[in-house]
Amino acid sequence: MATAGLDALIICGNQYAGFEGAVFYASGFEIVHRYVYVLLPFEGEPTLVFPREARWIGDKAKPWVKDQVWPDVPGRWIRDRAEQCRWKRVGVYGMNFIMAVGDYRELLQAPLELVPFDFEFDMARAVKSEEELVEVRDAMDIILEGFWSLVDAYEPGKTEAEIMAPAVERFFARGAGPRMMNIVLSGAHGQAEGVFSSAATRQTESDHTENGRGLPRSTRGGAETNAPRRAGKQCSSSCGGNVCQTRLLARTPLRTFDWNDDD
């Protein structure tokens, strides 16, 4: 912020998957619905700025940012704050994709320069502390546990939603459910469509199946083996029905995962 000559930074976030993390990173608040801003002055304490309708949504006691407001129009409140503090340059993370249009219009009426700050913020956030690396590894462990639960429970004839359900159960049980993008890649006639979609009621083909033999080397919990993946049935290459994600993953060996490798 000092290098860019910013008087303050507005960090935008909303419930859209992938757009909520910056607010959690900067304030400790977990978005469950609607949107919120973190106003971070170059000098002084930060403020969480919620829309009024979000007063009862989310745990407001959890974040370490304790100064919290619920104005009718968040952009107008930030504009008034900027004018009172005589700010001239204000950075914005998420101005093009996250900030509400009404709030942006309010800020345009203030005598200040709005500076896009996505790249700088993301580069700063990319540097992980040891505490953050522990959380990253835990997140990977949750994903792996959910994935293998899906593979183990797979049976031909199940719907996409039924195939995905064991993974989702593990995600929620370990506290990551609301933040997971529970999507599948499937298709017909032995091919996968080039589109990820929400798990639906479309069934996988129950005919032309075989046991998972001769599969590539698999990796579980960092231990590499030559054994085939667990004995869930998988659609053969001649399958005329839908193909679930687990079959496609059997085509390519997984490299050994080193939990101590931060790259």
Secondary structure by P-SEA (a helix, b strand, c coil): cccccccbbbbbbcccccccaaaaaacccccccccbbbbbbccbbbbbbbcccccccccccccccccccccccaaaaaaaaaaaacccbbbbccccccccaaaaaaaaaccbbbbbcaaaaaaaaacccaaaaaaaaaaaaaaaaaaaaaaaaccccccccccaaaaaaaaaaaccccccccccccccccccccccccccccccccccccccccccccccccccccccccccccccccccccccaaaaaaacccccccccccc
